Amino acid sequence: MNKQTSLNVDTVIVGLGVTGLSCARFLGSRGLSFAVTDSRKSPPGLAELQKQYPDVMISTGDLDLDLIMQAKQCLVSPGVSVRHPALIRAAQAGVEMIGDIELFARHADAPVVAITGANGKSTVTTLVYEMAKASGLTVRAGGNLGTPALDLIEDPEPDLYVLELSSFQLETTHSLNSIAATVLNISEDHMDRYAGVAEYAEAKERIFQGGGEMILNADDPMVASMMRTDRQVTRFTLNKPGQNEFGLQEINGDSWLSFGDRKLMSVSEMKIQGSHNVANALAALALGQAAGLKEESMLDVLRTWSGLPHRCQWIAAQNGVDWYNDSKGTNEGATVAAIKGFSDRQIILIAGGDAKGAKFEELALVVRDQVKLAILFGKDAPLLEQVLNRVTAVKCVDDLVQAVTLAHQNAERGDLVLMSPACASLDMFADYQQRGQVFIDAVQKLLDREPS
C-alpha cells in the first residue's frame, strides 16, 4: 500500500486496469490532479502507473474512503460497483460518481454511434467502424472493445466515433448524446451484479440518453419496450420488415436483407454466417443509415468482412465434422444465439466456466432441440449439468483439452462441434481470448494426428 493521510485532489480514480490507466493518462495529459485507489493489493497496471506518474498517490488493498471523501469526483472503473459501501457514503456526501464514458462525453465533440447489448455488440461495433471507413470517413472505435474511449480523444478529432458500451460503463454515464444508439438484445448476464434481468436492462437503456436516433430490435420484447414516442426510431427484425424497418424478405427461396420492401443484398452474399450475424448486420445497417453512411459501402463490407476472432470462428473441418470457436460466448444469450445460428446441424456443445449467477433455462430449450451431447468443464459445470441433463446427454471433464478429445471421440460425419461456454472464463483462464486459443490449439493438435 502506498498511502498518505491527507491530499487535495480533484479526482480519485477508483479501480486500475485498462480503464483506470486510460483515465490517468487523460487527466495527466491535461494537468489535472488525481489519486488512485483499488481494492486489490497489486492491481493490473500498478507498475505502469507508478512509472508514468511517480508523484501520484496510490492506495491499494481496499477502497480508501478517506481519500475518496477528499475528491470532487470519482472516476469509477466498470469493474467496481457503484453500490460499494465506500462509494455510497461518498455519493451521499456530495462526491460526484462518473465513469470514463461520462468523461468522454464531456470532452469529445465529434458525433458518436453507441452500441450495447448482451451479445453481438463487438461485431456490430466493428461492422459500423468498417462501414464508416468504407464510406470515406475518418473514424475511431473503442470503449468496451479495444481502445479505451478516453484514448480515442486526440486532435484532430475524427468524423465519427463508434463506441461499444457495457452495462457497467453505462451505470455511470449521464450526458452521452449519440447521433444513433442501440440495445441489440437483452438476456441474462452479470446476475452476480444485478438483482435481475430488469435491472440489467435498465442499465443498458441508459445508452438512449440525449436526442439521437434509437435503433431497436423488434424481435426482443425488452428492447422493443424501450421505444420513446418523442424520438426518431428505426427497428430491425429477422422477420419481414415494415415500412422504414430493416429485416428479411424471402424471395424464391432466398433470404434478402431489406429496408422495407426494398431488397439490399442476399444473405448468402454475407461473409459472416448464422442468424445471429444476420441480426447484427441489420443493426449495423440501421446504425450506419442513421449516421449518414453510404449504403453501397455498407453492403460491400458485409460481403467481405469475415468476423472477429473467438465469435463463432470456424477453426477446422475433418471427416465431415466442423469445429467452431465461440469463446466470446460468455453468457447464456450468446450461446443460445450461436446454437440457433446453426439450426440445420446436430451439435456437440462444449460449455462451462463461471456462470455469473445464470440459471440456464433458455439454454436448456435450444439444447433440447439441437445438441446431441453437452461436454462441460469449469467451476459451474455441475450447475450446467443439473439443467442440461434433463434435455440431452451430458458428460463432465476436468479441462478444455479433455473436452476436445471427448468431442472428437463422439463426433460423426455431419456434426458440428461448438465451443460456446455460456460462462465467463476467469475461473480457469486469463480471459476469453486465452480460452479460445487453448481450444484452437487443442483442436489443431488433435486433428493433425488424425487421417483426413
JOJO-V113383 format. One record per backbone hydrogen bond with DSSP energy under -1.0 kcal/mol. NH is the residue of the N-H (numbers start at 1). CO is the residue of the C=O. Records with the same first field share a line. If there is no record, write none. Layout:
NH->CO ; CO
//
This chain:
11->33
12->73
13->35
14->75
15->37
17->44
20->16
21->17
22->18
23->19
24->20
25->21
26->22
27->23
28->24
29->25
31->28
32->27
35->11
36->57
37->13
38->59
46->43
49->45
50->46
51->47
52->48
53->49
56->53
59->36
61->40
65->63
68->64
69->65
70->67
71->68
72->10
73->10
74->96
75->12
76->98
77->14
80->77
84->81
88->84
89->85
90->86
91->87
92->88
93->89
94->91
95->90
96->72
98->74
99->172
103->99
104->100
105->101
106->102
107->104
108->104
113->161
114->180
115->163
116->182
118->185
124->120
125->121
126->122
127->123
128->124
129->125
130->126
131->127
132->128
133->129
134->130
135->131
136->133
137->132
140->160
142->162
143->147
144->164
152->149
159->138
160->138
161->111
162->140
163->113
164->142
165->115
170->166
171->167
173->170
179->112
180->112
181->213
182->114
184->116
193->190
194->190
200->196
201->197
202->198
203->199
204->200
205->201
206->203
207->204
208->205
209->206
213->179
214->232
215->181
216->234
218->236
220->217
224->220
225->221
226->223
227->224
231->228
234->214
236->216
237->246
245->242
246->235
247->258
248->239
249->256
251->254
254->251
256->249
257->265
258->247
259->262
260->245
262->259
264->257
265->257
267->255
269->266
270->267
271->302
278->274
279->275
280->276
281->277
282->278
283->279
284->280
285->281
286->282
287->283
288->284
289->285
290->286
291->287
292->289
293->288
298->294
299->295
300->296
301->297
302->298
303->299
305->301
311->308
313->325
315->323
316->323
318->321
321->318
322->415
323->316
324->417
325->313
326->419
328->310
329->326
330->328
335->331
336->332
337->333
338->334
339->335
340->336
341->337
342->339
343->340
345->342
347->370
348->416
349->373
350->418
351->375
352->421
354->424
358->355
364->360
365->361
366->362
367->363
368->364
370->366
371->367
372->347
373->347
374->393
375->349
376->395
377->351
380->353
381->378
384->380
385->381
386->382
387->383
388->384
389->385
391->388
392->388
395->374
397->376
403->399
404->400
405->401
406->402
407->403
408->404
409->405
410->406
411->407
414->320
415->412
416->346
417->322
418->348
419->324
420->350 ; 418
422->329
424->354
428->425
429->425
435->431
436->432
437->433
438->434
439->435
440->436
441->437
442->438
443->439
444->440
445->441
446->442
447->443
448->444
450->447
//
